[in-house]
Amino acid sequence: MSIVLLSLGCGMLILLILLARKVSARRLPKRVITLLWAMCALRMIIPFSLELPVLSPDETVVADEPAVIIYPADAADDIFPVAAYESDEIPATANGGIRDDAGAGAYSSRKSRKFPIKACLFGIWLCGAAGMFVFFGIDLAKSLKRVKGGAESVNPCVRDWLNHHKTLRRIRIRVCGNVGSPLTYGVLRPVIVITEAADRSVTETLNYILTHEYMHIRHFDSALKILLAFALCIHWFNPLHE
């Protein structure tokens, strides 16, 4: 399946998800919408589909038996011109000789004037995808450098919250003054980054902030964001995927 057909099909799926979100926004759980977006992103980055061979009822397959093609006796004269045409060779004339030089030159010039449209389109797509990957990579590196400068929180309320929200993945909480709002990054080693104002806030507000980010960790939203960014890099030319 070509990338254009895949992008068009996923674009229709995006429109259906947006329509379902608009129609049943209050009745449909938010996790269902998130799951639909994840399935759409997976389809966008998987460029193939499984196809199984289907045999008609009257067809049989016999192992280790070579295929035999039988031609009618009166069609023997038609085999050579077809083979010559399929092999890109210049067909012979009726008297057994090769066509004249003018005809051969015109035939070769028509083949040489064929413009590689597919190769050019693939090159444009590849440059766009590479540019998107570089853009997201630089932005991710800058963001990680900014938040990693924070220090571990020593707030007793934070330690108490961590003791009541233990998971298989160890959660760390950092305080950073370079961020405007709390955020979470990391999939296997998640980190919650809070602002200095949030670290000094009352216990109830701090618990609310940490619990909100904790739900992002439980639902693997960081992995979903990476998946969506990867899909956007592949389908950068489609405005519906933005």
Buried (B, 14 or more C-beta within 10 A) or exposed (E): EEBEEBBBEBBEBBEEBEEBBEEEEEEEEEEEBBEBBBEBBEBBBEEEEEEEEEEEEEEEEEEEEEEEEEEEEEEEEEEEEEEEEEEEEEBEEEEEEEEEEEEEEEBEEEEEEEEEEEEEEEEEBEEBBEEBBEEBEEEEEEBEEEBEEBEEBEBEBBEEBBEEBEEEEEBEBBBBEEBEEBBBBBBEEBBBBBBBEBBEBEEEEBBEBBEEBBEBBEBBBBEBBBBBBBBBBBBBEBEBBE
